[in-house]
Amino acid sequence: MKQKDLLKILIIKLLLISTLVSAQTINTITGKVVNSKNELLMGNAVALAVKDSSFIKGVSFFDEPFALSDLNHDEVLIKLTSLKFKDTIFHVKYGANSKIDLGKIMIRSATVDLDEVRVVSKAPLFRNKSNGTVEVNVANTILATSTSVNEILSRSPNVIVAENGVSVFGKGEAIIYLNGVQITGERLAAISAAQIKKIEIISNPSSKYDAEGKAVINVITVANFEEGYKGSVNQYYTVSDFSSPSSNTNLNLNYKKNKLSLVGAYGLLLGETREVLHTSRERPKEIDNFKSKLETDWEREYKNFSNYTLGGQYDFNEKQYVSVEYSGYSNSLGGTTKSQNGITSNTTDGNFKSKIDNDVMTVNNSISANYNAKIDSLGTSFFAGMQYSLFDSETDDFINENNILNGQQSYRSLNNKINHKINVFSTQVDYTKAFNTKSKLDFGAKFSNVGNKSVSDFYVSENGDPFAPDDELSNDFKYEEIITAAYVNFSGEINEKTNYGAGLRSEYTKYDLNTIIQKEEDYVYLFPSAYLNMKVSDKVQLRASYSSRITRPRYQALNPSIIYQDAFTTIEGNPYLKPERTHSFEMSASVSKYNFKAGYNYTVNPISAVALEGRNPNSYVLQTVNLSTLNSYFASVSIPYSNDWWTSMNTVNVSYDKLASDNVVFSLKESKPLYYFYSSNQFDIKKVLKIQLLGWYLGDKNDGLYYRKNRSVITLGVEKNFLNQALKVKLMANDIFHKDKSAGNYEVGKTVVEFDRTFNTDYYRLILTYNFGKLKKVNYDNTSSGEAESDRAR
């Protein structure tokens, strides 16, 4: 029997099982709770068993209809409770339809109103949703002690932050979204950790998401629903034995009056950070017995790292609004980069020192405007938005070299001036048609235009002579790109136990590259996606999904302009880079509170970084290149545990990557499995003190070309509330044993390269958070349409 026939029989059997499990019972009960003025109320809706009034399911509603789903009873008692009205109980029986809409339920208000009730609950750090998404809570957890999005992500389950970006374990590089729209890390840095409510890790995104990246991380901020004003001040102070101290201040304000909402935020980072890289490069004796021992020490000074946001929203009514937002950052980076490179070979004996006095000013300003309309209560909606961003970076680095070659000493000074500008214009339209609560059609289009230009001028002074231009190190770069995209996505249900979704995204890309080479190209790619979700029983749920993704080279990775490190080490872009394409398959099963997942990814033209031999035998160029293919397999299991005083969430993961390259300069190695463990624990000490302990371990990585040494982190946090919870004091010790280091080796050509990079991750932090004011109904929401392109500017 053919495999296709076996697959068809398996699908039919699964559907039959799902149909037999479902009986003629009440599955969903919906309703609107209103007062005598026909105003929606807030409260709780609870389904109880008729026989003994035992709890079945409950849900809260906030000025919106309620929905109780997956009840699976032929009759229930519905209990409505709230501080705004008296408890109300009524009896609901199964009729001809398993979905019962109670319509409007008019309730008399209670005779006593309370000013405020504070509900305190202990939520797990993360949970696995039925659609395969991992939802991570940030507010009121150890993640809220972070000062940047990278810190938050580095402490999130299955998320790996490295020097080359953010990735999801088993999937690869991820793109960052804010409230459903892609955003740069710089823009997200303007938002304090106190504003972030949760993070969604979407391993197989639908066609509605931009096709860029292999996974999506969606950061969701805390929504405010009250009228008036409210604000928070967050002060972070960080000390470390490895680096000088730094401080981070964030101010956030919200205001609403009638139909007008305003938001504002300002962040200021001052201080220093540090990073040290040890690199060795060796060639065998039979060639030239070349050995290079290089140490690079970056001591970065945050002279003034400011982030700012100002936005406004006007509500035409409860279903339509327009909003405008201005945001950006102004970063003045100083400090020094010290390098020492000892080189020996059959003909060379030298010691080469350099010191770079860094002076970089980067400004990014962005303005976005959008219109959003909710057309009906089922979820039909329309969105239109546009954005314009301008990146402007000015570099004026002075470099002093002191070299000794074969006993001869020489001095050289360099001045590196770089002007880099990126303009991004983007507009998009999205429409969602909801046919009912289970079926909807999404479709939309997006257009973006990017202009990227940089001018790099090098001036060299030999042994005190006047500065003169160096044409070999200087370069001009100009890149123009247009991307036009359209998508359609449908989700529905086969029956009450089985739902599905399928979509298709098309992206047309045209670019024009002008540098030392001229290159013009256009291409069209289609990105299908699909999923099937089946609820076998109340405790067992199955899911299968597929998605197609693309990773385009970052703009700087295409720019052959030289970033100078020392006399024998430079960073240069590769204008011949191709985008990488990935096909992802994933299956998961939820059994009671445990979640199992397995998948396979196939990538063509994977993008990676290597050190290649330079213009002379002693020099090396750090460059991004394409390999041939990457085959990746992964599996994971999530294990939660909780009792009255301890909540623990844990994951165990394993993956197997196999890289291949047609380029003969790469030496292939044996691939081995990679293991990853993550554990987050919260201890409540008699409701007086909260202690949080987080740790992860990433084992040795062998993917066929690269070996990377294991890394681990243990973070401890203590939190105490004061002034009726208006003031929070947190103490945090991060990477206690300083094991979060990037180290490993690889072979390129006849050269064996070893590296060991140490970051400023071993530190102690004091966090003070003060909340003030009170709001009564704010629902500000601004969407930016051009962040997919802006993010590649990093």
Secondary structure, 3 states (H helix, E strand, C coil): CCHHHHHHHHHHHHHHHHHHHCCCCECEEEEEEECCCCCECCEEEEEEECCCCCEEEEEEECCCCEEECCCCECEEEEEEECCCECCEEEEEECCCCCEEEEEEEECCECCCCCCCCCCCCCCCCEEECCCCCEEEECCCCHHHHCCCHHHHHHCCCCEEEECCEEEECCCEEEEEEECCEECCHHHHCCCCHHHEEEEEEECCCCCCCCCECCEEEEEEECCCCCCEEEEEEEEEEEECCCCCCEEEEEEEEEEEECCEEEEEEEEEEEEEEEEEEEEEEECCCCCCCCEEEEEEEEEEEEEEEEEEEEEEEEEEECCEEEEEEEEEEEEEEEEEEEEEEEEECCCCEEEEEEEEECCEEEEEEEEEEEEEEECCCCCCEEEEEEEEEEEEEEEEEEEEEEEEECCEEEEEEEEEEEEEEEEEEEEEEEEEEECCCCCEEEEEEEEEEEEEEEEEEEEEEECCCCCEECCCCCEEEEEEEEEEEEEEEEEEEEECCEEEEEEEEEEEEEEEEECCCEEEEEEEEEEEEEEEEEECCCCEEEEEEEEEEEECCCHHHHCCCEEEEECCEEEECCCCCCCEEEEEEEEEEEECCEEEEEEEEEEECCEEEEEEECCCCCCEEEEEEECCEEEEEEEEEEEEEECCCEEEEEEEEEEEEEEECCCCCECCCCCECEEEEEEEEEEEECCCEEEEEEEEEECCEECCCEEECCEEEEEEEEEEEECCCCEEEEEEEECCCCCCEEEEEEEECCEEEEEEEEECCCEEEEEEEEEEEECCCCCCCCCCCCHHHHHCCC
